[in-house]
């Protein structure tokens, strides 16, 4: 993937074409503005930071007014905790004149018609419930807005009270989450400047979260390995949703199978997770798919550099509340290579799709069937340099060695959810899901020219990894009253693994078997959680998660606790604690390790669980409804960490694409701690900004009894994001331009350096495969990293369709900071570097119909 991003021979042309386009559009807009201001029949005014030009009132007519583009907003309002529909909720368009609104019916549904396109705020009010404002809802002419909204019941009754509605922005959907959790909307993931229009990469915009900056699609949460992030879809755990994810579940391929057109608002957690989440240490991304429109057919078609996709939705049949939503995407990268626009030795392609079918019933509850799948592959011929370094099992680069590398990967997740109300105070959720993923690598090497006939070619690495998982889950929710809620459930998982991997060093050696197993494992996780609102300004959530690993008979009892104390109407203090555990990746349990006699054994079959204690404390100040600041500290203690029995530097938390097949014991320790500051101005009045900084440390200790940095200990991260929307452009006031900018600075990834002598001169021994100085593992990094991303969207509404032109330019300054080094005897000094991706444009056009 690195080679794919670095070898675009058209990227400079794209950049200057884009610059010229933006300049010409701005110039034409300014000229048009100057001309219209001279027209005595027009009125010039400013509204919401946008320039509005309209005809004088005497020229208005009923016919002109009827041409204003409008759309319908509809949806459902439910109780936040019981999930029951609320009857009679007033839903109003804020600041509309004359007032535009509706009230919910017996099913909690509402409909507001003839809402002008643009952005609107919804205000919800209901007796006995807190008022809420849903800000900046995007209304397009081609697509009905369908919302699922919640209200929180008051805990105290007052004879007279003054209510100030709060903007519902960033609060988690899960009402059992109080600390280190936030929601992420599809609109945010579309708006924030970032690479490849990837909804998973939006996470790196938030405090304490980073990527490795090498084009990989990994998510590093507070110094933890990406392998410990848990991915969930529709409330159920799934495979890593990224193409080319390796056997540890790290997204090395840089491309996600998720699509913004399918997503609803989702939650992300960074520590001290609620009791329902287990088998996870780093972070939880609970991804939700939206429901399709159950009243009319709609669609989105997009074409761009990274892919061509189509999304369709509509009712299953007339008069029935059920709906379907389906998406398919196919890569255009192969097409560009075929046309000669992509300078590379091979071709990469990917395709993916997702669907959700809603099946509500009158008496049996609501069923939903969902799925997410993808297939990807690449074929590289005569590769060298970075591509060769990233081939499995390779530790250095020789100019006399070239390779052919072929990879195929797949992922598929499908399941059924069922939700039913058991009474006016309780409901039950049940889920069944099947997940599978795999990756096949075939690397052949040859010497150029061959030293002898048998030297070229030979099998260098062969890997065939396949995983399947069957899961079942049930969660019971009971709301006693407006102060107490109980949640309890279980999650069962059955894992089936089929692995084969072997490595051959040269033509004369025998291939070494790394892994060869067909095994099954299973786990049962039980949990119970209690939410108690002690006072109107103090909420407690406490619970227990119980983990059962049936393969090695490991069991844990994990207490969880969270508190939210509203010190003043604008200041919140949150406190959280959680004990967590997780199983290691399957290949660690069944790795083939030679003993002293050279016989291959599997010494790690009895490997135990990795455990951690999480502590978190934060204070948040709201300066106004759309502006807040948050200061937080955290500490994570890891124990029973799998480390090498031979007292070396190795621990599983540093595992990436190069796998170490060694004898492991649960005797290591680790710690992650830091402070995070966030200042966020939510999108309002046509602009937003987000500024955050994280200072942290990530350390571990093996049997050598020495504290080392983890490779993810970049020590600091800072992000600045800002964006501005220009509304009511064009002759018909039906166009909008949005511009976004992101600035990132942070420390580099810690590395294992090449061997050097006391004078600092390179001292490697390729003949004996000695390249790396393991005694200095992760002591330092090469460069601090920085980059600037830019994105823009130009949208115009028509009576039946909405069109959008989207451009994202990743790393516009082409920073190319050094991330790691490797031996390369074809370079002066025999050292080459893996660097940041560099400039990469992602261009896309979408039409909504």
FENVEN-V852959 format. One record per backbone hydrogen bond with DSSP energy under -0.5 kcal/mol. NH is the residue of the N-H (numbers start at 1). CO is the residue of the C=O. E is the energy in kcal/mol with one decimal. If there is no record, write none. Layout:
{{NH;CO;E} {NH;CO;E}}
This chain:
{{5;1;-1.9} {6;2;-1.9} {7;3;-1.5} {9;7;-0.8} {11;8;-0.8} {14;10;-2.5} {15;11;-2.4} {16;12;-2.3} {17;13;-2.4} {18;14;-2.6} {19;15;-2.5} {20;16;-2.4} {21;17;-2.5} {22;18;-2.8} {23;19;-2.5} {24;20;-2.8} {25;21;-2.5} {26;22;-2.6} {27;23;-2.7} {28;24;-2.7} {29;25;-2.1} {30;26;-2.4} {31;27;-2.5} {32;28;-2.5} {33;29;-2.4} {34;30;-2.4} {35;31;-2.1} {36;32;-2.4} {37;33;-1.8} {38;35;-1.1} {39;36;-1.4} {40;38;-0.5} {42;39;-1.5} {43;54;-3.4} {45;52;-2.0} {47;50;-2.6} {50;47;-1.7} {52;45;-2.9} {52;50;-0.6} {54;43;-1.9} {56;41;-1.6} {59;56;-2.2} {60;57;-1.6} {65;61;-2.2} {66;62;-1.8} {67;64;-1.2} {68;65;-1.5} {71;115;-2.0} {73;112;-2.9} {74;145;-2.8} {75;110;-1.9} {76;147;-1.9} {77;108;-2.4} {78;149;-2.4} {79;84;-2.8} {80;151;-2.8} {83;79;-1.6} {86;77;-2.4} {88;104;-1.6} {90;125;-2.5} {91;89;-0.6} {91;102;-3.2} {92;90;-0.5} {92;123;-2.4} {93;100;-3.1} {94;92;-0.7} {94;121;-2.9} {96;93;-1.5} {102;91;-2.4} {104;89;-1.5} {105;109;-2.2} {108;105;-2.1} {110;75;-2.2} {112;73;-3.4} {113;111;-0.5} {115;71;-3.0} {116;114;-0.6} {117;69;-1.9} {118;139;-2.3} {120;137;-1.7} {122;134;-2.6} {123;92;-2.8} {124;122;-0.5} {124;132;-3.2} {125;90;-1.9} {129;126;-2.2} {130;152;-2.7} {132;124;-1.9} {133;166;-2.3} {134;122;-3.0} {135;133;-0.8} {137;120;-3.4} {138;136;-0.5} {139;118;-3.4} {139;137;-0.5} {140;138;-0.6} {140;143;-0.5} {145;72;-2.3} {146;144;-0.6} {147;74;-2.2} {147;145;-0.5} {149;76;-3.1} {149;147;-0.5} {151;78;-1.8} {154;128;-2.8} {163;161;-0.6} {165;163;-0.6} {166;131;-0.9} {168;133;-3.1} {169;167;-1.4} {175;173;-0.5} {177;174;-1.4} {182;268;-1.9} {183;170;-1.3} {184;266;-3.1} {189;185;-1.9} {190;186;-1.7} {191;187;-1.6} {192;188;-2.8} {197;194;-0.7} {198;195;-1.3} {199;197;-0.6} {201;198;-0.8} {202;198;-0.6} {203;200;-1.3} {204;201;-1.3} {205;202;-1.9} {206;203;-1.9} {209;206;-1.7} {210;220;-2.2} {217;251;-4.3} {220;210;-3.3} {220;218;-0.5} {221;219;-0.7} {222;208;-3.3} {222;220;-0.7} {224;221;-1.9} {228;225;-1.6} {229;226;-1.7} {230;283;-3.1} {231;229;-0.5} {232;285;-2.4} {233;236;-3.1} {234;287;-2.9} {236;233;-1.5} {238;231;-2.6} {243;255;-2.6} {245;242;-1.3} {246;250;-2.4} {249;246;-2.2} {252;250;-1.9} {253;243;-0.6} {254;251;-0.6} {255;243;-0.5} {257;241;-2.9} {262;259;-2.0} {263;259;-0.6} {263;260;-0.7} {264;288;-2.8} {266;184;-2.3} {267;286;-1.6} {268;182;-2.5} {269;284;-2.5} {270;180;-2.2} {271;180;-0.6} {277;274;-2.0} {279;581;-0.6} {280;581;-0.8} {281;228;-1.0} {282;228;-1.8} {283;228;-0.8} {284;269;-1.9} {285;230;-2.5} {286;267;-2.5} {286;284;-0.7} {287;232;-2.5} {287;285;-1.0} {290;262;-2.2} {298;313;-2.4} {300;311;-2.4} {301;847;-2.3} {302;309;-2.9} {303;845;-2.2} {304;307;-1.3} {305;843;-2.0} {307;304;-0.6} {308;330;-2.9} {309;302;-2.2} {310;328;-2.4} {311;300;-2.9} {312;326;-2.6} {313;298;-2.2} {314;324;-1.7} {316;322;-1.4} {320;317;-1.8} {323;358;-1.1} {324;314;-2.3} {325;356;-1.5} {326;312;-2.6} {327;354;-2.8} {328;310;-2.2} {329;352;-2.8} {330;308;-2.7} {331;350;-2.7} {336;332;-2.0} {337;333;-2.0} {338;334;-2.5} {339;335;-2.0} {340;337;-1.2} {341;336;-2.3} {342;336;-0.8} {343;7;-0.9} {343;341;-0.5} {344;342;-1.2} {347;379;-1.0} {349;377;-2.4} {351;375;-2.5} {352;329;-2.0} {353;373;-2.3} {354;327;-1.7} {355;371;-2.0} {356;325;-2.5} {357;369;-3.0} {358;323;-2.5} {359;367;-3.5} {361;365;-1.5} {366;419;-2.9} {367;359;-2.0} {368;417;-2.3} {369;357;-2.3} {370;415;-2.2} {371;355;-2.1} {372;413;-2.7} {373;353;-2.7} {374;411;-2.7} {375;351;-2.9} {376;409;-2.4} {377;349;-2.3} {378;407;-2.0} {379;347;-1.5} {380;405;-2.8} {383;403;-2.9} {387;384;-0.9} {389;385;-2.0} {390;386;-2.1} {391;388;-1.3} {394;391;-1.6} {397;823;-1.9} {401;398;-1.9} {402;446;-2.4} {403;383;-1.3} {404;444;-2.5} {405;380;-2.3} {406;442;-2.4} {407;378;-2.3} {408;440;-2.1} {409;376;-2.8} {410;438;-2.2} {411;374;-2.2} {412;436;-2.6} {413;372;-2.6} {414;434;-2.4} {415;370;-2.2} {416;432;-2.7} {417;368;-2.9} {418;430;-2.6} {419;366;-2.3} {420;428;-2.0} {422;420;-0.5} {422;426;-1.6} {423;426;-1.7} {427;477;-1.9} {428;420;-2.6} {429;475;-2.8} {430;418;-2.8} {431;473;-2.8} {432;416;-2.0} {433;471;-2.3} {434;414;-3.0} {435;469;-2.6} {436;412;-2.5} {437;467;-2.1} {438;410;-2.0} {439;465;-1.8} {440;408;-3.3} {441;463;-2.4} {442;406;-2.3} {443;461;-2.9} {444;404;-2.4} {445;458;-2.3} {446;402;-2.2} {448;400;-3.1} {455;452;-2.2} {456;453;-1.0} {457;445;-0.6} {458;445;-2.1} {460;443;-2.3} {460;458;-0.6} {461;443;-1.9} {462;502;-2.2} {463;441;-2.5} {464;500;-3.0} {465;439;-2.3} {466;498;-1.8} {467;437;-2.7} {468;496;-2.4} {469;435;-3.1} {470;494;-2.4} {471;433;-2.8} {472;492;-2.3} {473;431;-2.5} {474;490;-2.2} {475;429;-2.8} {476;488;-3.6} {477;427;-2.5} {478;486;-2.8} {479;425;-3.1} {480;478;-0.7} {480;484;-1.2} {481;484;-1.3} {485;531;-2.0} {486;478;-3.1} {487;529;-2.8} {488;476;-2.3} {489;527;-2.3} {490;474;-1.9} {491;525;-2.6} {492;472;-3.2} {493;523;-2.4} {494;470;-2.6} {495;521;-3.2} {496;468;-2.9} {497;519;-3.2} {498;466;-2.5} {499;517;-2.7} {500;464;-1.2} {501;515;-2.7} {502;462;-2.3} {503;512;-2.5} {504;460;-2.9} {509;506;-0.6} {512;503;-3.8} {513;511;-0.5} {514;501;-2.5} {514;512;-0.6} {515;501;-1.8} {517;499;-1.6} {519;497;-1.3} {521;495;-2.0} {523;493;-2.3} {524;548;-1.9} {525;491;-2.7} {526;546;-2.3} {527;489;-2.3} {528;544;-1.8} {529;487;-3.3} {530;542;-3.1} {531;485;-3.0} {532;530;-0.5} {532;540;-3.1} {533;483;-2.5} {534;532;-1.1} {534;538;-0.5} {535;538;-1.5} {538;535;-0.8} {539;564;-2.5} {540;532;-3.1} {541;562;-2.6} {542;530;-2.2} {543;560;-2.1} {544;528;-2.2} {545;558;-2.7} {546;526;-3.5} {547;556;-1.4} {548;524;-1.4} {549;554;-3.4} {550;522;-1.9} {550;548;-0.8} {551;522;-0.6} {553;549;-0.7} {554;549;-1.4} {556;547;-2.1} {558;545;-3.3} {559;557;-0.6} {560;543;-2.8} {561;577;-2.7} {562;541;-2.1} {563;575;-2.5} {564;539;-2.5} {565;573;-3.2} {566;537;-3.5} {566;564;-0.6} {567;565;-1.2} {567;571;-1.0} {568;571;-1.4} {571;568;-1.1} {572;620;-2.5} {573;565;-2.6} {574;618;-2.8} {575;563;-2.1} {576;616;-2.5} {577;561;-2.7} {578;614;-1.9} {579;559;-1.8} {580;612;-3.0} {582;610;-2.1} {588;585;-1.6} {589;585;-0.7} {589;586;-1.0} {590;586;-1.3} {592;514;-2.9} {593;591;-0.6} {593;601;-3.0} {595;599;-2.4} {598;595;-2.0} {601;593;-2.4} {605;602;-0.9} {607;604;-2.0} {610;582;-2.3} {611;639;-2.4} {612;580;-2.5} {613;637;-2.4} {614;578;-3.2} {615;635;-2.2} {616;576;-2.2} {617;633;-2.4} {618;574;-2.3} {619;631;-2.5} {620;572;-2.8} {621;629;-2.9} {622;570;-2.9} {623;621;-0.7} {623;627;-1.6} {624;627;-1.6} {627;624;-2.0} {628;680;-2.3} {629;621;-2.6} {630;678;-2.8} {631;619;-2.5} {632;676;-2.8} {633;617;-2.9} {634;674;-2.0} {635;615;-2.3} {636;672;-3.0} {637;613;-2.3} {638;636;-0.6} {638;670;-2.9} {639;611;-2.4} {640;668;-0.6} {641;668;-2.0} {643;665;-2.5} {644;650;-2.1} {645;663;-2.6} {647;644;-1.0} {652;642;-2.0} {654;651;-1.8} {655;652;-1.5} {656;658;-0.7} {659;657;-0.7} {661;659;-0.6} {662;660;-1.1} {665;643;-2.3} {667;641;-0.7} {667;665;-1.8} {668;641;-2.5} {669;701;-2.0} {670;638;-2.2} {671;699;-2.2} {672;636;-2.4} {673;697;-2.0} {674;634;-1.7} {675;695;-2.4} {676;632;-3.0} {677;693;-2.6} {678;630;-2.6} {679;691;-3.2} {680;628;-2.7} {681;689;-3.2} {682;626;-2.1} {682;680;-0.6} {684;687;-2.2} {687;684;-1.3} {688;723;-1.9} {689;681;-1.7} {690;721;-2.7} {691;679;-2.9} {692;719;-2.2} {693;677;-2.3} {694;717;-2.9} {695;675;-2.3} {696;715;-2.3} {697;673;-2.5} {699;671;-2.9} {700;708;-2.3} {701;669;-2.9} {702;706;-0.6} {704;648;-0.5} {705;702;-1.8} {708;700;-2.9} {710;698;-2.3} {713;710;-1.7} {714;712;-2.0} {716;714;-1.3} {717;694;-2.1} {718;745;-2.5} {719;692;-2.3} {720;743;-2.2} {721;690;-3.0} {722;741;-2.1} {723;688;-2.0} {724;739;-2.3} {725;686;-3.0} {726;737;-3.6} {727;725;-0.6} {729;735;-3.0} {733;730;-1.3} {734;729;-0.6} {735;729;-1.7} {736;795;-2.8} {737;726;-2.2} {738;793;-2.9} {739;724;-2.6} {740;791;-2.9} {741;722;-2.6} {742;789;-2.6} {743;720;-2.7} {744;787;-2.7} {745;718;-2.2} {746;785;-2.4} {747;716;-2.0} {750;711;-1.5} {751;780;-2.2} {753;751;-0.7} {755;771;-2.7} {757;761;-2.6} {760;757;-1.9} {763;755;-3.1} {765;770;-3.5} {768;765;-1.2} {769;766;-1.5} {770;765;-2.4} {771;769;-0.7} {773;753;-3.0} {774;772;-1.1} {776;773;-1.3} {777;774;-1.6} {778;751;-1.9} {779;776;-1.7} {783;818;-1.0} {785;746;-3.1} {787;744;-2.0} {789;742;-2.5} {790;809;-2.3} {791;740;-2.3} {792;807;-2.6} {793;738;-2.5} {794;805;-2.7} {795;736;-2.9} {795;793;-0.5} {796;803;-2.3} {797;734;-2.7} {798;801;-3.1} {802;848;-2.0} {803;796;-2.7} {804;846;-3.0} {805;794;-2.7} {806;804;-0.5} {806;844;-3.5} {807;792;-2.6} {808;842;-2.6} {809;790;-3.6} {810;808;-0.6} {810;840;-2.8} {812;788;-2.6} {814;811;-1.7} {819;834;-3.3} {820;834;-1.6} {822;832;-2.3} {824;830;-2.0} {825;397;-1.3} {827;824;-1.8} {830;827;-2.4} {831;828;-0.7} {832;822;-2.5} {834;820;-2.6} {835;833;-0.5} {836;817;-1.7} {837;213;-0.8} {840;810;-1.8} {842;808;-3.4} {843;841;-0.5} {844;806;-3.0} {845;303;-2.5} {846;804;-3.1} {847;301;-2.4} {848;802;-3.6} {849;299;-3.0}}
